[in-house]
Amino acid sequence: MQLIDIALYINFLFLDHSILLKKAEKECDATLAIRYAEHLLMPLVDEKKYVIDTYPGIQSVKCCDVEHPLSGKCGDTSFGLQDGWHGKVDILICDAEDRLPVFIAESTDDDVSMSDIEERSCEKSSGDAYAQMIAKTFVFSFLQHKQNSGKLRNSLIPSIGIIGEKFIAFMYDCENNVLLGSCVLSLFYKGSIDVRSVIFLWLVLNYRLFCSGLIDDFKSFKSEFHTLIGDEYLKQYRNEVTMPCHEKSSRKKKELMTQAYLKILRQLERG
């Protein structure tokens, strides 16, 4: 996507951004996911393709009042480690060589900050959602390295979480064990689209063009992930992550992995 394309898209959002406003009453999750995919994410990437998780009744869902063909399809978005973390993403942006996971979380708050995320990590209802974002980022990085190691420019692999009218981006380098996270950014400012946020989202979605990898100063800021899971699990993450993935690990193992992600989330907040 060239700069003129992003400029035209931002101009369109200024004129008609009501379609991206918060979830309407009784709107199903499938409608919300398709609307974000079609009207926010796809215009910001060249390869306008995505796979959306299989929601109940998704075949009859429309993303807006205007009839138009969809860029994506419904399919299996599951991935993970059969004996560790596994789950699904709401939207999987993909092309011939790349895939990027997008997770949509409910938010009833008017404002969300990184300190909120750290505080909520102690609460089951919302803390689990943010831990899942961290989990997707870690596991997808290992998956990308396993399947596309010869095609990657560097080791940083992103994921995106959308929370109401806001979003957050994480990037994990599984080779250097470094996790990076943005602040929570709002798509809107004073009733209009926030251009800076859209440009930041564009940069993340097109990370293969703009991301040159970790600078040396960041390589010393290690995540605790490798230590928390131990050498045996680390070897499995490097060699056995799969997509799709449906095998269920034990409840105890799942709880242990969730606690590991929550600990890393708190570490990220402390900086």
C-alpha positions, 0 to 999 in steps of 0.5 A: 500500500502506497502513502496515497492509498492510506491518505485516501482511506483516512479521508474516507474515514473522516467522511464516513466512520460511523460504521466503525463505532462501538457495537450496537445493541444485540449485534452478534460477535460475527457481525462485529468481527466482519465489520472490523475486518472489512472496514478497518483492517482490509483497506490497510493491507495490499493482500485483502484476504482474511479468515474469520472464526466459525461463529454460529449463524455466520453465513447469514451475517452482514457487516453493514447496511450496504451490500458488497462482496466480502474479502474473507472467508469463514474457516478454522482459525485454531492454532497452538501447542497440543500439550500447551496453549491453544485456541482461536483468533477472531480474524486471521489476516493472511496472504501467500506467505504471512498470517497475522492474528487479530483478537476482539475483546469486549470492553464496557469502559470509556477509557482503557490504559496499560495500567488498567490492563495490569490491574485487570490481570488480577481479575478473571473476566478481563484479565483472561482476555489480555492474557490470551492476547499475550498468549497468541503473540507468543505462540504465533511467533513460534508458529511463524518461525516454524513454518516460514523461518526462511522467509522472515526478514527478522524475528519480531511477529505481531498480534493485534487486540481490538477492545471496543473502539481501541486497540493494542499491538504486541510483538514477540521475538521468540529467538531473542525472547523479547516482548514489545507492547504498545499503549492502548490507542483509540481509533477516535478522537473528539468524535472523529477518526484519530489519524495517528492511530490509523497510521500506527495500525497500518504500520503494524499490519504491514510490519514486513515492510516497515519492521527491521527487527530489534535494535541492540539496546532492546535485546537485553530486555528479556521476557520471562517466557522461556524461563517460566515454561522451562526447557522441555516446553520451550523445545515443544513450542519451537518444534510442535506448534501447529495450525489448526490445533484442536487437541485439549491439554489438561485443565491444570496445564492450561491454568499454569500457562495462563498464570505464566502469561499473566506474570509476563503481562505484569512484567510488561507493564512495569517496563 
